[in-house]
Amino acid sequence: MNTDAVLRCTEVSKRYGRTQALDAVSLSVAPGEMVALLGPNGAGKTTLFQLLTGLYVADSGAVEVLGADMRREPVRALAQLGVVFQQPALDLNLSVRASLRFHADLHGLPSSVSRPRIDELLQRFGLAEVAGKPARELSGGNRRKVELVRALLHAPRLLLMDEATVGLDPASRAQLLEEVLQARSERGLGVLWATHLVDEAEKAQRVVVLHKGKVLWDGTAQALCADRGAASLQGAFLKLTGGQKNATTA
Ligand SMILES: Nc1ncnc2c1ncn2[C@@H]1O[C@H](COP(=O)(O)OP(=O)(O)OP(=O)(O)O)[C@@H](O)[C@H]1O
């Protein structure tokens, strides 16, 4: 495994009663790398994200963010990661700028740092014109972009995207993915992008296929296609997971 990893999971397991949600999952993300975590419904993606963000503790195994162990040094680990959750979590009554300022304050950023950073990020993501509007007046795509800006405010080294395009139309999905890919290369961010949509996974440098709590593949999409003798990632994924059809193209 890469020793410079921004994220390293080692043999992580989690059980809910009789359900083994994660079974000895190991994966890593390098700086500047986007890794797609591809799995059908129930594969364990959300459970893994709950462990990566310190919401739950693994039964066994370790999660490290830039070498900081999530169990022993959660504050140091969490300081290095930004996250966009599957469920939208914006205060719809606050203006975009007020929402971002509030989160900058939560991160303890002095306003001399946060104000120019918010301006720069709003400009960078094409949100400057809506900065004064309450979030409820924004499109779904722009709301998600505000959540992306919020996740990047404290300049994290690792970005976690948990099925963040759910509910967006195809154009907004593609745009959000492009924005994240660009932020990755501009900022050297490591990105873990969880999805059940194969077309989103095709853009990643590496694909980790999770199925029934186990990692079935960790490598490039091309290598997966070659390994399975499939013409497309969709075909390779279906062969790998035994034809389960709820990982889709859109
Ligand atoms: N709180 C819980 N209590 C009991 N079982 C759970 C709980 N959360 C998840 N599970 C089970 O653990 C397994 C993994 O679920 P998880 O939500 O992590 O998968 P997922 O890949 O995120 O699925 P989806 O794409 O549908 O969000 C599933 O069998 C699910 O039913």
The ligand as an ORCA input file, in Angstrom:
! r2SCAN-3c Opt
* xyz 0 1
  N     -28.071      0.866     11.260
  C     -28.146     -0.320     10.666
  N     -28.691     -1.378     11.311
  C     -28.766     -2.604     10.741
  N     -28.305     -2.887      9.494
  C     -27.756     -1.874      8.801
  C     -27.654     -0.544      9.338
  N     -27.054      0.250      8.401
  C     -26.800     -0.549      7.343
  N     -27.208     -1.813      7.575
  C     -27.054     -2.963      6.665
  O     -25.668     -3.055      6.343
  C     -25.491     -3.369      4.959
  C     -24.698     -2.240      4.279
  O     -25.522     -1.076      4.202
  P     -24.989      0.346      3.685
  O     -26.089      1.336      3.898
  O     -23.681      0.632      4.292
  O     -24.799      0.063      2.110
  P     -24.677      1.094      0.897
  O     -23.694      0.507     -0.038
  O     -24.409      2.464      1.402
  O     -26.115      1.067      0.260
  P     -26.924      2.269     -0.494
  O     -26.256      2.449     -1.833
  O     -28.292      1.688     -0.608
  O     -26.867      3.502      0.362
  C     -26.884     -3.549      4.377
  O     -27.183     -4.943      4.434
  C     -27.776     -2.774      5.331
  O     -29.075     -3.315      5.359
*
